[in-house]
Every structure is written in structure tokens, then in C-alpha cells.
Amino acid sequence: MNEITFDDFQKVDIRVGKIVRAEPFPEARKPAIKLWVDFGEQIGQKKSSAQITKHYAPESLVDRKVLAVVNFPPRQIGKFMSEILVLGVPDDDGEVVLIKPDLDVPIGGRLY
């Protein structure tokens, strides 16, 4: 594993957002869900494509708070532009489990 400096870490902007909309993404090569995440007034609403269908259905995601990298360049995923990277960790089978704050925190808060 390569070490990084604290300055390197500060370049990654990870924020708390609230999923306000979620839809199936049947056009994706791998099963995925389209997400619209609100990060508050400063950042606004951003979109993401997430391969999280093993543990999550679109309707169960609305109003869930998540952590996401908000300063990556957008990526075209089929006909959908993904603007953020919603963060998760693998379970025992390698399937994504979303990361969320364990207490209620305001959206837009930056990880430090």
C-alpha cells in the first residue's frame, strides 16, 4: 500500500448527501441503480450510477444518507452522466454495502 500525505487526503472531497430519487438502470452493462443525491445548498443535487442491486431496491434508498466523493470528474455510463462516487464496502461475497453516518448529521458535511 502506498502512503499518502494529509494534503493528498484533503484533495478528496467526501460529503454527506441524502438520496432524493432512485431508479433502476436496466441499460447498464452490470446491474445498477441511478441515484440523485442532494448535498445541500453549496453543492446541490448530483447523479450517480451505483452497482448496489444485490442489497438495495430503488424504493428503499430514498431519504437514505450516504457518503460520496463529489470532486471526481463526471463519467458517462451509457446514456447517463455519473457525477459522484457513492461510497461502499464489500460484504463477504464482494457485494457493495453503502457507507452512511451512524448519527443524524446535516447534508453537505465534509468528511475529516
N, C-alpha and C positions, 0 to 999 in steps of 0.2 A: 504494500500500500504506500502510495506517495504522500508525504506530508505536505500540508498547505499552510500558509500564514493566516493570521487573523484577518489581514487585509483581503486575502483571497476569499475567505468565508463571507466577508461583508459585501462582496460583489454579487452574491446570490441573494435575491430579494424574495424571501418566503413570507407569505401573508396568510392570514385567516380570511376565508371567504365563506359565504353561505350559498349553497346551490339553490337557485330560484327556478330552474327549469331543467328537465332531463328527458331525453327521448332516445328510443332505440336508434342504432346506426347500422341498418342492415347492409348498406353499401360497403362498409369497411371490410378489408380482407380478413381480419380476425374479429371475432365478436366484440362489439364496443358499444358504449353509450355516449351520446352527445350531452355535454353539460354546459349550462350557463351559470357562472358563479359571480356573485356580487361581492366586491371588495370595498364598498363604501364610496363616499364622495370623491376622495383623492384619486382612486384608480378606476372606479366604475365597474361595469359588468364585462367579463371576459369569457371566452368559449374554450372548451377543451373536448377532445375525444379521449375516452378512457376505456381501457380493456379491463373492465371490472364486472363483467356479466356473471361470473361464477357465484359471487356473493351478494350482488345487488341487482334489483329491478329498478327501472327508471322512477316509478312512482314512490319507491321507498327512499329516494335520495333528496327529494325536495325538502328544503329547510334544514338539511344537514350541514353542519360546519365542517370545513376541510382545510388542510394546508396545501398551498400551491406555490410554485415558483412563477413569479409574474414578470420577470425580466428576460426570459428567453425570447429569441426572435420567433415570430409566428411560423407554423409549419402547415403546409397543405396536406390534408389527409383525405384523399378522394376529392369530393366537391366541397369539403368542409375545412375551414381555416381554424386550426387549433392555436390559441394564443397563449395558453398557460400550460404548466405541467402540474396536475393534481398528484399529490404525493401519497404513496402507499408502501407497504412492506409485504413480502411474500409469506403466505402461510406454509404449512408443512408440504403442501402439494405445489407450491410455487405460484399460487393464485393471489392476486392483489387484495390486500386489506387496507382500506383507506386510513390515513392518519388524521386525527381530529383532536382538538383541545379536550382535556378531561373536565374542565370547568367552563362555565359560560363566560366568553370574552367577546369584546366588540369586534365586528368585522373590520378588516383593514389593518389589524395589528400585525406588526412585523416580528418574525421570529428572531430572537437574540439569545 
